[in-house]
Amino acid sequence: MPDLIVIGGGLAGSEAAWQAAEQGLEVVLYEMRPRRMTPAHTSGQLAELVCSNSLGSNRVDRASGLLKEELRHLKSLIIACADVTALPAGQALAVDREAFAALVTERIQAHPRITLCREEVTELPIGQPVVIATGPLTSPALAEAIAALTGAESLYFYDAMAPIVTAESVNMEIAFRASRYGAGDEEGDYLNCPMNRQQYERFVQELVNAETFPLRDFEREDPRFFEACLPIEVLARRELNALAFGPLKPVGLIDPHTGRRPYAVVQLRQDNRAATLYNLVGFQTNLKWSEQERVFRLIPGLEQAEFVRFGQMHRNTFLNGPALLHPTMQFRQREGLFFAGQITGTEGYIGSVASGLVAGLNAARWVAGRRPLTFPPTTLIGALCRYVSTPAPGDFQPMKANFGLLPPLDPPIRNKRERYAAYARRALADLEAFLSTL
Ligand SMILES: Cc1cc2nc3c(=O)[nH]c(=O)nc-3n(C[C@H](O)[C@H](O)[C@H](O)COP(=O)(O)OP(=O)(O)OC[C@H]3O[C@@H](n4cnc5c(N)ncnc54)[C@H](O)[C@@H]3O)c2cc1C
């Protein structure tokens, strides 16, 4: 019997299996491809990149770059393979996708303590430590088994994500704090971006004509996809005032700068505990990311908005992590069960690698009777694991690594470049100090 079973040989599962095996565990890694494919993968290789071949920035003063640097310190297999198969891409880490996946597959297959088993797992193994890393397109049979464990209401199948902007990038000389009819606390819970009629009509015109992502076949074919939540541009196409009577209705709001009720209002809702991030309420969308930047910056107060996440709608199997997980990636009700990757809500390629690494390391510690690790919240790896396991206002949504997840600096630094560089210095110093105590 192996010490650990890892289900799913994507980015997270490959990393988790590697980390656990490097700690001395005998690991069996189950991957259902190529026998059974997902709707997005096209090969039988482990760690196949389903879309872009870019793993994001390599600069440590960018969140994605800092997370990669932390993962390099932690001897990540995936980042090492990406570094070896990198292509020229300026300051980003882009890879030759075939060479990258082939190298990960080769390294895993050559590991003396990992057995790769090409089978679909349809039930949760009982009585054994397990890491589940089956990703956003988890096979239906296993998804059903996971839902039976978590409760169907805690496993989601679709994402309808609204964009998130940093609070500091909202122009508060135009936007104002309030809740409709003065509900909420005294200051008001929402940031409100007011529009006059002319601004509203121009915004709607640009929105309905903006370029969208084409839907993939499996998204177009499944009617539940659209029932989940209507994209804002689809609603806007119904009639000119559909938004003004819907998510942008100005009722119960007076603009303190003019003393009048605006024609329409875009509301921004607090998205993290530190109140550094706000989401645009009702703005789930299929607009291309460059179009989101262009069109949503027409909203008064958001001219300089810094987007830490763009709106998206896609099929995505993920847990309600804040109700189910510890920041160690352990399932709260069964400590020998770990989740890793996009299914935990650590969004994107590198976020998936990060939670995979944490799950693999911690599964090895747990098997050895040692206390699993909770990484410092000042590191991005720690902040991401904390984000997916900590209750916060609003509905839980997956999140990419971003600096808004980190605790503020003390004393604060106003200049953005200097602040990001300071976040990176603090994260790497804290990670090193943390590792030296182990
Ligand atoms: C269509 C699509 C496009 C995306 N594009 C990007 C992008 O461009 N950039 C980005 O950063 N992120 C993107 N993502 C989000 C996400 O980062 C990736 O999906 C990432 O690959 C997630 O890593 P993972 O290891 O969690 O899952 P995956 O890489 O999907 O790995 C999961 C593995 O589990 C296997 N599996 C599933 N069920 C079973 C089972 N029952 N038994 C055995 N094996 C099973 C699958 O075959 C797969 O190999 C995209 C997601 C999707 C769905």
The ligand as a Gaussian input file, in Angstrom:
#p B3LYP/6-31G(d) Opt

LIG

0 1
 C      -10.395000      26.048000     -20.459000
 C       -9.477000      26.593000     -19.392000
 C       -8.483000      27.507000     -19.741000
 C       -7.608000      28.017000     -18.744000
 N       -6.637000      28.908000     -19.100000
 C       -5.770000      29.367000     -18.171000
 C       -4.687000      30.235000     -18.550000
 O       -4.509000      30.567000     -19.723000
 N       -3.859000      30.693000     -17.566000
 C       -4.015000      30.317000     -16.273000
 O       -3.218000      30.734000     -15.431000
 N       -5.017000      29.489000     -15.893000
 C       -5.900000      29.007000     -16.808000
 N       -6.921000      28.166000     -16.426000
 C       -7.157000      27.903000     -14.993000
 C       -6.223000      26.891000     -14.287000
 O       -5.087000      27.547000     -13.870000
 C       -5.786000      25.721000     -15.050000
 O       -6.924000      24.997000     -15.348000
 C       -4.760000      24.826000     -14.286000
 O       -4.359000      23.836000     -15.171000
 C       -5.282000      24.226000     -13.002000
 O       -4.340000      23.307000     -12.463000
 P       -4.848000      21.993000     -11.691000
 O       -3.664000      21.155000     -11.458000
 O       -5.675000      22.394000     -10.557000
 O       -5.824000      21.285000     -12.749000
 P       -5.447000      20.592000     -14.136000
 O       -4.187000      21.140000     -14.687000
 O       -6.683000      20.643000     -14.970000
 O       -5.152000      19.082000     -13.718000
 C       -6.162000      18.226000     -13.241000
 C       -5.877000      16.835000     -13.767000
 O       -6.751000      15.898000     -13.146000
 C       -7.149000      14.950000     -14.107000
 N       -8.407000      14.357000     -13.632000
 C       -9.639000      14.937000     -13.526000
 N      -10.515000      14.087000     -12.969000
 C       -9.819000      12.942000     -12.701000
 C      -10.187000      11.697000     -12.112000
 N      -11.430000      11.465000     -11.677000
 N       -9.240000      10.738000     -11.994000
 C       -7.947000      10.943000     -12.441000
 N       -7.571000      12.109000     -13.020000
 C       -8.495000      13.104000     -13.126000
 C       -7.257000      15.746000     -15.391000
 O       -7.134000      14.924000     -16.529000
 C       -6.079000      16.722000     -15.265000
 O       -4.912000      16.226000     -15.848000
 C       -7.785000      27.627000     -17.382000
 C       -8.784000      26.705000     -17.072000
 C       -9.614000      26.188000     -18.045000
 C      -10.677000      25.185000     -17.677000

